[in-house]
Amino acid sequence: MSKNFWLISGVVILMLVYFWLARPELADDGYHYEGFAESLARGVVDFKSFYGFMGLSILSVPFFWLTGSNLSIVYTSMFLVLLSLPLVYLTARDLYGSQRAGLSGLIIFLLTPYPYTTLMRGFQEGALLFFILLIIYASINRKKWTPLVWVFGGIVKPFALVLWSLFGWEFWDKKKIKWLLAGVALGLIYLATSYFQVGHLINNAAINSYQGEFNTGNPPPLVESFTIGWKGPLRVGANLLLAFRKIMVSPFLVLAGLYVLWKQRDFKYRYHFWLAIGLNFLLLSMMTFSFSKYLLPATTLISLAAIPFIMKHRWAMLVFLADSLTVFWPIWKFFGHVYWSNVYVYLLPYYLALLVFMLGYLTEKWRKQLF
């Protein structure tokens, strides 16, 4: 087996220890996701009592059966994050045909703390990132089942649907369209069930959920979650680059990725990436509630696009590693709650990223030049 296999396995084990050291505590939307999962585990589909997108809750049912814990939603996200570690390596490796690119992808994932930190409160971004990576991996490897994971990713969080541009053009072929139809059918079943119970296709909580009493059985129309104004595009920029808004990845990496997509015209997926990123930007710019986490599909694509740049320029990787500390710090006391005993334990993924860089990414020549 290759040294990268053992390196990735070691990272997975240490991240498992990291989760074991955590002190998860459900909050806000997490109660609804967990409540739906527990209700479903008992054989009751209940969109009326719990708001939100319930893809993660559906996946959490086996974990609730196994553990009986009211943190099953958290354990499911932890499991998906652990699966994401080898998945991001494979995705980046296959995208660029390079094992070093795969290790770069692993480093980027470790330096994206929001998803694996906020899952401790029951949030879904850890699961969403797994499905984003799975959709990208399936798309570049032209897997027939891509539409199924695309639709289910949209059930976890609809922002995953912007990734249609990566694969959609292939599935009008007669031999493949059945997979697309199967995915669409899956989505329609979910939406129809929600509509039957609530009277809306989506039991959305973005409007009024943080302003006094919110009636989960009578949500506001979806159109109220959107607005058009000059502030929208500015919020997109702020949610990409301003660390105090709890951004997804290093601002330097974002700028590097956008630069590569602008300059590297021979990148096979350049236009596919731009279209998905543009759709994500447009969607966020029109939303009444604008959070950085809604840009996770775009930041994932931008981060993957930046890999050739940080591989080519040694200084760029070092700047990226240093700049990533600005991403970790605002999330440390997210909403005033601390999930690890101290900040040094919280930074374990950062140490792992440095370790991957030292042991797996650097060539012997680089080691001699740097040290």
C-alpha positions as a LaTeX table, in Angstrom:
\begin{tabular}{lrrr}
\hline
Residue & $x$ (\AA) & $y$ (\AA) & $z$ (\AA) \\
\hline
Met1 & 0.00 & 0.00 & 0.00 \\
Ser2 & 1.17 & 3.53 & $-0.72$ \\
Lys3 & 2.43 & 5.86 & 1.97 \\
Asn4 & $-0.51$ & 8.14 & 1.21 \\
Phe5 & $-2.91$ & 5.38 & 2.24 \\
Trp6 & $-1.30$ & 5.17 & 5.65 \\
Leu7 & $-1.11$ & 8.94 & 5.93 \\
Ile8 & $-4.81$ & 9.38 & 5.15 \\
Ser9 & $-5.72$ & 6.51 & 7.48 \\
Gly10 & $-3.77$ & 8.19 & 10.25 \\
Val11 & $-5.57$ & 11.47 & 9.64 \\
Val12 & $-8.95$ & 9.70 & 9.79 \\
Ile13 & $-8.03$ & 8.05 & 13.11 \\
Leu14 & $-6.83$ & 11.31 & 14.63 \\
Met15 & $-9.96$ & 13.12 & 13.48 \\
Leu16 & $-11.98$ & 10.36 & 15.13 \\
Val17 & $-10.09$ & 11.10 & 18.35 \\
Tyr18 & $-10.80$ & 14.80 & 17.78 \\
Phe19 & $-14.52$ & 14.11 & 17.66 \\
Trp20 & $-14.30$ & 11.85 & 20.71 \\
Leu21 & $-12.75$ & 14.75 & 22.66 \\
Ala22 & $-15.57$ & 17.10 & 21.65 \\
Arg23 & $-18.57$ & 18.10 & 23.74 \\
Pro24 & $-21.47$ & 18.44 & 21.29 \\
Glu25 & $-24.60$ & 20.31 & 22.25 \\
Leu26 & $-27.62$ & 20.80 & 20.00 \\
Ala27 & $-28.82$ & 24.33 & 19.35 \\
Asp28 & $-31.24$ & 26.21 & 17.11 \\
Asp29 & $-31.98$ & 24.25 & 13.91 \\
Gly30 & $-30.21$ & 21.20 & 15.32 \\
Tyr31 & $-33.21$ & 20.43 & 17.53 \\
His32 & $-35.44$ & 20.28 & 14.48 \\
Tyr33 & $-33.11$ & 18.04 & 12.49 \\
Glu34 & $-32.74$ & 15.70 & 15.46 \\
Gly35 & $-36.46$ & 15.77 & 16.18 \\
Phe36 & $-37.33$ & 14.80 & 12.62 \\
Ala37 & $-34.74$ & 11.99 & 12.69 \\
Glu38 & $-36.12$ & 10.54 & 15.92 \\
Ser39 & $-39.69$ & 10.81 & 14.68 \\
Leu40 & $-38.76$ & 9.07 & 11.44 \\
Ala41 & $-36.92$ & 6.36 & 13.38 \\
Arg42 & $-40.21$ & 5.62 & 15.13 \\
Gly43 & $-42.03$ & 5.38 & 11.82 \\
Val44 & $-43.56$ & 8.86 & 11.69 \\
Val45 & $-42.79$ & 11.33 & 8.89 \\
Asp46 & $-43.40$ & 14.72 & 10.51 \\
Phe47 & $-42.63$ & 17.77 & 8.39 \\
Lys48 & $-45.24$ & 19.78 & 10.25 \\
Ser49 & $-43.47$ & 19.82 & 13.61 \\
Phe50 & $-39.92$ & 20.35 & 12.36 \\
Tyr51 & $-38.66$ & 22.88 & 9.84 \\
Gly52 & $-35.67$ & 22.67 & 7.52 \\
Phe53 & $-34.21$ & 20.34 & 4.91 \\
Met54 & $-34.18$ & 16.81 & 6.24 \\
Gly55 & $-31.66$ & 14.87 & 4.16 \\
Leu56 & $-29.24$ & 14.54 & 7.06 \\
Ser57 & $-32.09$ & 13.57 & 9.38 \\
Ile58 & $-33.04$ & 10.72 & 7.04 \\
Leu59 & $-29.46$ & 9.44 & 7.14 \\
Ser60 & $-29.42$ & 9.74 & 10.93 \\
Val61 & $-32.16$ & 7.17 & 11.49 \\
Pro62 & $-29.78$ & 4.15 & 11.61 \\
Phe63 & $-27.54$ & 6.02 & 14.06 \\
Phe64 & $-30.52$ & 6.65 & 16.32 \\
Trp65 & $-31.50$ & 2.99 & 16.13 \\
Leu66 & $-27.95$ & 1.97 & 17.07 \\
Thr67 & $-27.31$ & 4.50 & 19.83 \\
Gly68 & $-30.71$ & 5.74 & 21.02 \\
Ser69 & $-28.94$ & 9.06 & 21.50 \\
Asn70 & $-30.47$ & 12.47 & 20.99 \\
Leu71 & $-27.18$ & 13.39 & 19.31 \\
Ser72 & $-27.65$ & 10.98 & 16.41 \\
Ile73 & $-27.64$ & 13.90 & 13.99 \\
Val74 & $-24.18$ & 14.86 & 15.26 \\
Tyr75 & $-22.82$ & 11.32 & 15.04 \\
Thr76 & $-24.05$ & 11.01 & 11.46 \\
Ser77 & $-22.27$ & 14.22 & 10.49 \\
Met78 & $-19.09$ & 13.03 & 12.19 \\
Phe79 & $-19.24$ & 9.81 & 10.18 \\
Leu80 & $-19.71$ & 11.73 & 6.93 \\
Val81 & $-16.80$ & 14.05 & 7.74 \\
Leu82 & $-14.56$ & 11.03 & 8.31 \\
Leu83 & $-15.66$ & 9.64 & 4.94 \\
Ser84 & $-14.93$ & 13.02 & 3.38 \\
Leu85 & $-11.23$ & 12.77 & 4.23 \\
Pro86 & $-10.39$ & 10.02 & 1.71 \\
Leu87 & $-13.07$ & 11.37 & $-0.62$ \\
Val88 & $-11.50$ & 14.81 & $-0.92$ \\
Tyr89 & $-8.13$ & 13.17 & $-1.59$ \\
Leu90 & $-9.62$ & 11.05 & $-4.39$ \\
Thr91 & $-11.53$ & 13.99 & $-5.83$ \\
Ala92 & $-8.51$ & 16.29 & $-6.05$ \\
Arg93 & $-6.27$ & 13.44 & $-7.24$ \\
Asp94 & $-8.63$ & 12.50 & $-10.06$ \\
Leu95 & $-9.29$ & 16.12 & $-10.98$ \\
Tyr96 & $-5.60$ & 16.79 & $-11.64$ \\
Gly97 & $-4.16$ & 13.29 & $-12.05$ \\
Ser98 & $-1.71$ & 13.83 & $-9.22$ \\
Gln99 & $-1.30$ & 12.33 & $-5.75$ \\
Arg100 & 0.19 & 15.60 & $-4.56$ \\
Ala101 & $-3.00$ & 17.33 & $-5.69$ \\
Gly102 & $-4.92$ & 14.79 & $-3.62$ \\
Leu103 & $-2.89$ & 15.68 & $-0.55$ \\
Ser104 & $-3.47$ & 19.36 & $-1.27$ \\
Gly105 & $-7.19$ & 18.67 & $-1.27$ \\
Leu106 & $-6.85$ & 16.91 & 2.08 \\
Ile107 & $-5.00$ & 19.89 & 3.53 \\
Ile108 & $-7.70$ & 22.25 & 2.27 \\
Phe109 & $-10.41$ & 20.12 & 3.87 \\
Leu110 & $-8.63$ & 20.09 & 7.23 \\
Leu111 & $-8.33$ & 23.87 & 7.03 \\
Thr112 & $-12.08$ & 24.30 & 6.47 \\
Pro113 & $-13.21$ & 24.23 & 10.12 \\
Tyr114 & $-16.77$ & 25.51 & 9.86 \\
Pro115 & $-18.42$ & 22.23 & 8.74 \\
Tyr116 & $-16.79$ & 19.96 & 11.31 \\
Thr117 & $-17.12$ & 22.51 & 14.12 \\
Thr118 & $-20.76$ & 23.50 & 13.71 \\
Leu119 & $-21.90$ & 19.91 & 13.31 \\
Met120 & $-21.44$ & 19.85 & 17.10 \\
Arg121 & $-24.60$ & 21.96 & 17.38 \\
Gly122 & $-26.49$ & 19.78 & 14.90 \\
Phe123 & $-25.85$ & 21.89 & 11.82 \\
Gln124 & $-25.72$ & 20.21 & 8.41 \\
Glu125 & $-22.67$ & 21.67 & 6.71 \\
Gly126 & $-20.49$ & 18.65 & 7.48 \\
Ala127 & $-22.97$ & 16.46 & 5.62 \\
Leu128 & $-23.42$ & 19.04 & 2.87 \\
Leu129 & $-19.68$ & 19.17 & 2.23 \\
Phe130 & $-19.59$ & 15.37 & 1.95 \\
Phe131 & $-22.28$ & 15.43 & $-0.73$ \\
Ile132 & $-20.64$ & 18.35 & $-2.54$ \\
Leu133 & $-17.43$ & 16.34 & $-2.75$ \\
Leu134 & $-19.30$ & 13.20 & $-3.77$ \\
Ile135 & $-21.10$ & 15.07 & $-6.56$ \\
Ile136 & $-17.81$ & 16.52 & $-7.83$ \\
Tyr137 & $-16.08$ & 13.14 & $-7.62$ \\
Ala138 & $-18.93$ & 11.38 & $-9.42$ \\
Ser139 & $-19.09$ & 14.11 & $-12.07$ \\
Ile140 & $-15.42$ & 14.08 & $-13.02$ \\
Asn141 & $-15.45$ & 10.27 & $-13.09$ \\
Arg142 & $-18.71$ & 10.26 & $-15.08$ \\
Lys143 & $-20.60$ & 7.97 & $-12.73$ \\
Lys144 & $-24.10$ & 6.99 & $-13.78$ \\
Trp145 & $-25.47$ & 7.51 & $-10.28$ \\
Thr146 & $-24.41$ & 11.17 & $-10.10$ \\
Pro147 & $-28.00$ & 12.54 & $-10.33$ \\
Leu148 & $-29.05$ & 10.48 & $-7.32$ \\
Val149 & $-26.40$ & 11.94 & $-5.02$ \\
Trp150 & $-27.01$ & 15.38 & $-6.54$ \\
Val151 & $-30.69$ & 15.25 & $-5.63$ \\
Phe152 & $-30.09$ & 13.83 & $-2.17$ \\
Gly153 & $-27.42$ & 16.47 & $-1.60$ \\
Gly154 & $-30.11$ & 19.01 & $-2.46$ \\
Ile155 & $-32.36$ & 17.44 & 0.16 \\
Val156 & $-29.58$ & 17.94 & 2.71 \\
Lys157 & $-29.21$ & 21.57 & 1.61 \\
Pro158 & $-30.50$ & 22.93 & $-1.71$ \\
Phe159 & $-27.28$ & 24.83 & $-2.40$ \\
Ala160 & $-25.81$ & 21.55 & $-3.65$ \\
Leu161 & $-28.13$ & 21.81 & $-6.65$ \\
Val162 & $-25.96$ & 24.54 & $-8.20$ \\
Leu163 & $-23.51$ & 21.76 & $-9.08$ \\
Trp164 & $-25.79$ & 20.65 & $-11.91$ \\
Ser165 & $-23.42$ & 22.25 & $-14.40$ \\
Leu166 & $-20.73$ & 19.66 & $-13.59$ \\
Phe167 & $-22.64$ & 16.73 & $-15.03$ \\
Gly168 & $-26.11$ & 17.68 & $-16.26$ \\
Trp169 & $-25.20$ & 17.99 & $-19.92$ \\
Glu170 & $-24.31$ & 14.28 & $-20.07$ \\
Phe171 & $-27.58$ & 12.88 & $-18.82$ \\
Trp172 & $-29.81$ & 13.63 & $-21.78$ \\
Asp173 & $-28.37$ & 10.53 & $-23.40$ \\
Lys174 & $-30.97$ & 7.73 & $-23.67$ \\
Lys175 & $-28.73$ & 5.30 & $-21.78$ \\
Lys176 & $-28.23$ & 7.65 & $-18.84$ \\
Ile177 & $-31.46$ & 9.58 & $-18.61$ \\
Lys178 & $-33.05$ & 6.90 & $-16.42$ \\
Trp179 & $-30.63$ & 7.87 & $-13.64$ \\
Leu180 & $-31.64$ & 11.50 & $-14.01$ \\
Leu181 & $-35.31$ & 10.54 & $-13.90$ \\
Ala182 & $-34.69$ & 8.42 & $-10.81$ \\
Gly183 & $-33.05$ & 11.38 & $-9.10$ \\
Val184 & $-35.88$ & 13.72 & $-10.06$ \\
Ala185 & $-38.41$ & 11.17 & $-8.79$ \\
Leu186 & $-36.60$ & 11.02 & $-5.45$ \\
Gly187 & $-36.75$ & 14.78 & $-5.12$ \\
Leu188 & $-40.42$ & 14.93 & $-6.11$ \\
Ile189 & $-41.35$ & 12.32 & $-3.49$ \\
Tyr190 & $-39.65$ & 14.41 & $-0.81$ \\
Leu191 & $-41.29$ & 17.65 & $-1.94$ \\
Ala192 & $-44.72$ & 16.06 & $-2.35$ \\
Thr193 & $-44.61$ & 14.61 & 1.16 \\
Ser194 & $-43.68$ & 17.99 & 2.59 \\
Tyr195 & $-46.44$ & 19.71 & 0.60 \\
Phe196 & $-49.05$ & 17.19 & 1.72 \\
Gln197 & $-48.26$ & 17.83 & 5.39 \\
Val198 & $-47.43$ & 21.53 & 5.45 \\
Gly199 & $-48.96$ & 23.05 & 2.33 \\
His200 & $-45.54$ & 24.17 & 1.09 \\
Leu201 & $-42.97$ & 22.31 & $-0.96$ \\
Ile202 & $-40.34$ & 23.38 & 1.56 \\
Asn203 & $-40.91$ & 23.98 & 5.27 \\
Asn204 & $-38.47$ & 26.84 & 5.29 \\
Ala205 & $-37.35$ & 28.69 & 8.40 \\
Ala206 & $-35.21$ & 31.47 & 7.01 \\
Ile207 & $-37.86$ & 34.14 & 7.55 \\
Asn208 & $-39.18$ & 34.88 & 11.04 \\
Ser209 & $-37.50$ & 31.85 & 12.62 \\
Tyr210 & $-35.27$ & 34.13 & 14.66 \\
Gln211 & $-37.87$ & 36.82 & 15.28 \\
Gly212 & $-40.24$ & 35.77 & 18.03 \\
Glu213 & $-42.51$ & 32.75 & 17.81 \\
Phe214 & $-42.20$ & 30.62 & 14.69 \\
Asn215 & $-45.00$ & 28.25 & 13.71 \\
Thr216 & $-43.35$ & 25.22 & 12.12 \\
Gly217 & $-46.69$ & 24.00 & 10.80 \\
Asn218 & $-47.42$ & 27.24 & 8.97 \\
Pro219 & $-44.18$ & 28.55 & 7.47 \\
Pro220 & $-44.06$ & 31.74 & 5.40 \\
Pro221 & $-44.06$ & 31.49 & 1.60 \\
Leu222 & $-40.65$ & 30.65 & 0.17 \\
Val223 & $-40.63$ & 33.88 & $-1.84$ \\
Glu224 & $-40.22$ & 35.84 & 1.40 \\
Ser225 & $-36.73$ & 34.38 & 1.76 \\
Phe226 & $-35.57$ & 36.34 & $-1.29$ \\
Thr227 & $-35.02$ & 39.98 & $-2.04$ \\
Ile228 & $-33.28$ & 42.04 & $-4.71$ \\
Gly229 & $-30.99$ & 44.91 & $-3.82$ \\
Trp230 & $-27.53$ & 46.36 & $-4.15$ \\
Lys231 & $-26.41$ & 44.86 & $-0.84$ \\
Gly232 & $-26.67$ & 41.30 & $-2.16$ \\
Pro233 & $-23.46$ & 41.20 & $-4.22$ \\
Leu234 & $-21.60$ & 42.99 & $-1.42$ \\
Arg235 & $-22.66$ & 40.28 & 1.01 \\
Val236 & $-21.25$ & 37.65 & $-1.33$ \\
Gly237 & $-17.85$ & 39.33 & $-1.22$ \\
Ala238 & $-18.00$ & 39.75 & 2.55 \\
Asn239 & $-18.96$ & 36.10 & 3.04 \\
Leu240 & $-16.00$ & 35.02 & 0.94 \\
Leu241 & $-13.27$ & 37.21 & 2.37 \\
Leu242 & $-14.09$ & 38.68 & 5.80 \\
Ala243 & $-13.05$ & 36.25 & 8.51 \\
Phe244 & $-15.30$ & 37.72 & 11.21 \\
Arg245 & $-18.28$ & 36.47 & 9.18 \\
Lys246 & $-17.11$ & 32.91 & 9.90 \\
Ile247 & $-16.01$ & 32.21 & 6.35 \\
Met248 & $-15.39$ & 28.75 & 4.92 \\
Val249 & $-11.77$ & 28.92 & 3.75 \\
Ser250 & $-8.73$ & 31.18 & 3.69 \\
Pro251 & $-9.32$ & 34.46 & 1.79 \\
Phe252 & $-5.93$ & 33.96 & 0.16 \\
Leu253 & $-7.03$ & 30.56 & $-1.17$ \\
Val254 & $-10.24$ & 32.09 & $-2.55$ \\
Leu255 & $-8.29$ & 34.76 & $-4.42$ \\
Ala256 & $-5.84$ & 32.15 & $-5.72$ \\
Gly257 & $-8.66$ & 29.91 & $-6.93$ \\
Leu258 & $-10.48$ & 32.72 & $-8.70$ \\
Tyr259 & $-7.21$ & 33.79 & $-10.31$ \\
Val260 & $-6.61$ & 30.27 & $-11.64$ \\
Leu261 & $-10.15$ & 30.02 & $-13.03$ \\
Trp262 & $-9.70$ & 33.37 & $-14.74$ \\
Lys263 & $-6.25$ & 32.69 & $-16.21$ \\
Gln264 & $-6.10$ & 28.93 & $-16.83$ \\
Arg265 & $-8.16$ & 28.58 & $-19.98$ \\
Asp266 & $-7.08$ & 24.99 & $-20.59$ \\
Phe267 & $-8.61$ & 23.71 & $-17.34$ \\
Lys268 & $-11.11$ & 21.08 & $-18.48$ \\
Tyr269 & $-13.83$ & 22.06 & $-16.03$ \\
Arg270 & $-13.29$ & 25.81 & $-16.13$ \\
Tyr271 & $-16.69$ & 26.75 & $-17.50$ \\
His272 & $-18.48$ & 24.09 & $-15.46$ \\
Phe273 & $-16.92$ & 25.52 & $-12.30$ \\
Trp274 & $-17.68$ & 29.12 & $-13.27$ \\
Leu275 & $-21.32$ & 28.34 & $-13.95$ \\
Ala276 & $-21.83$ & 26.57 & $-10.63$ \\
Ile277 & $-19.97$ & 29.30 & $-8.74$ \\
Gly278 & $-21.99$ & 31.99 & $-10.51$ \\
Leu279 & $-25.27$ & 30.28 & $-9.65$ \\
Asn280 & $-24.22$ & 30.01 & $-6.01$ \\
Phe281 & $-23.23$ & 33.70 & $-5.94$ \\
Leu282 & $-26.52$ & 34.71 & $-7.57$ \\
Leu283 & $-28.59$ & 32.62 & $-5.16$ \\
Leu284 & $-26.88$ & 34.04 & $-2.09$ \\
Ser285 & $-27.06$ & 37.63 & $-3.36$ \\
Met286 & $-30.85$ & 37.33 & $-3.55$ \\
Met287 & $-31.40$ & 35.80 & $-0.11$ \\
Thr288 & $-32.74$ & 37.78 & 2.82 \\
Phe289 & $-30.56$ & 35.87 & 5.27 \\
Ser290 & $-26.99$ & 35.74 & 4.00 \\
Phe291 & $-24.58$ & 33.36 & 5.73 \\
Ser292 & $-21.11$ & 32.34 & 4.62 \\
Lys293 & $-22.05$ & 28.66 & 4.86 \\
Tyr294 & $-24.45$ & 29.11 & 1.94 \\
Leu295 & $-21.38$ & 29.54 & $-0.28$ \\
Leu296 & $-19.98$ & 26.11 & 0.54 \\
Pro297 & $-20.44$ & 24.72 & $-3.01$ \\
Ala298 & $-18.67$ & 27.74 & $-4.49$ \\
Thr299 & $-15.83$ & 27.80 & $-1.97$ \\
Thr300 & $-15.27$ & 24.07 & $-2.48$ \\
Leu301 & $-14.93$ & 24.53 & $-6.24$ \\
Ile302 & $-12.75$ & 27.62 & $-5.83$ \\
Ser303 & $-10.53$ & 25.76 & $-3.35$ \\
Leu304 & $-10.10$ & 22.84 & $-5.73$ \\
Ala305 & $-9.28$ & 25.27 & $-8.53$ \\
Ala306 & $-6.53$ & 26.82 & $-6.38$ \\
Ile307 & $-4.64$ & 23.53 & $-6.04$ \\
Pro308 & $-2.37$ & 23.99 & $-9.11$ \\
Phe309 & $-1.38$ & 27.42 & $-7.82$ \\
Ile310 & $-0.42$ & 26.29 & $-4.32$ \\
Met311 & 1.40 & 23.28 & $-5.79$ \\
Lys312 & 3.39 & 25.42 & $-8.21$ \\
His313 & 4.37 & 28.14 & $-5.75$ \\
Arg314 & 5.86 & 27.01 & $-2.43$ \\
Trp315 & 5.27 & 30.43 & $-0.91$ \\
Ala316 & 1.57 & 30.18 & $-1.76$ \\
Met317 & 1.11 & 27.03 & 0.31 \\
Leu318 & 2.91 & 28.65 & 3.24 \\
Val319 & 0.76 & 31.79 & 2.99 \\
Phe320 & $-2.35$ & 29.61 & 2.80 \\
Leu321 & $-1.35$ & 27.69 & 5.93 \\
Ala322 & $-0.71$ & 30.92 & 7.84 \\
Asp323 & $-3.83$ & 32.67 & 6.56 \\
Ser324 & $-6.03$ & 29.75 & 7.60 \\
Leu325 & $-5.54$ & 30.65 & 11.25 \\
Thr326 & $-7.75$ & 33.68 & 10.59 \\
Val327 & $-10.51$ & 31.25 & 9.58 \\
Phe328 & $-10.21$ & 29.08 & 12.69 \\
Trp329 & $-10.22$ & 31.82 & 15.28 \\
Pro330 & $-13.70$ & 33.39 & 14.76 \\
Ile331 & $-15.29$ & 29.92 & 14.84 \\
Trp332 & $-13.61$ & 28.91 & 18.12 \\
Lys333 & $-16.38$ & 30.40 & 20.27 \\
Phe334 & $-19.14$ & 30.06 & 17.72 \\
Phe335 & $-22.33$ & 31.55 & 19.22 \\
Gly336 & $-20.60$ & 31.64 & 22.57 \\
His337 & $-20.23$ & 27.87 & 22.97 \\
Val338 & $-16.94$ & 25.96 & 23.14 \\
Tyr339 & $-16.94$ & 22.34 & 21.96 \\
Trp340 & $-13.39$ & 21.39 & 22.99 \\
Ser341 & $-11.64$ & 21.79 & 26.33 \\
Asn342 & $-9.22$ & 24.42 & 25.03 \\
Val343 & $-8.15$ & 26.15 & 21.86 \\
Tyr344 & $-5.10$ & 23.92 & 21.44 \\
Val345 & $-7.31$ & 20.83 & 21.15 \\
Tyr346 & $-9.65$ & 22.71 & 18.83 \\
Leu347 & $-6.72$ & 23.36 & 16.48 \\
Leu348 & $-5.90$ & 19.66 & 16.05 \\
Pro349 & $-7.05$ & 19.66 & 12.37 \\
Tyr350 & $-4.69$ & 22.57 & 11.77 \\
Tyr351 & $-1.80$ & 20.55 & 13.19 \\
Leu352 & $-2.84$ & 17.62 & 10.99 \\
Ala353 & $-2.79$ & 19.87 & 7.92 \\
Leu354 & 0.77 & 20.88 & 8.80 \\
Leu355 & 1.66 & 17.22 & 9.29 \\
Val356 & 0.24 & 16.23 & 5.90 \\
Phe357 & 2.18 & 19.08 & 4.34 \\
Met358 & 5.41 & 17.98 & 6.00 \\
Leu359 & 5.13 & 14.22 & 5.54 \\
Gly360 & 3.21 & 13.80 & 2.35 \\
Tyr361 & 3.24 & 16.95 & 0.29 \\
Leu362 & 6.86 & 18.06 & 0.30 \\
Thr363 & 9.34 & 16.31 & $-1.94$ \\
Glu364 & 12.84 & 15.60 & $-0.70$ \\
Lys365 & 14.07 & 18.55 & $-2.75$ \\
Trp366 & 11.56 & 20.86 & $-1.09$ \\
Arg367 & 12.53 & 19.65 & 2.37 \\
Lys368 & 16.16 & 20.49 & 1.67 \\
Gln369 & 15.26 & 23.91 & 0.31 \\
Leu370 & 13.00 & 24.79 & 3.22 \\
Phe371 & 14.95 & 23.27 & 6.07 \\
\hline
\end{tabular}
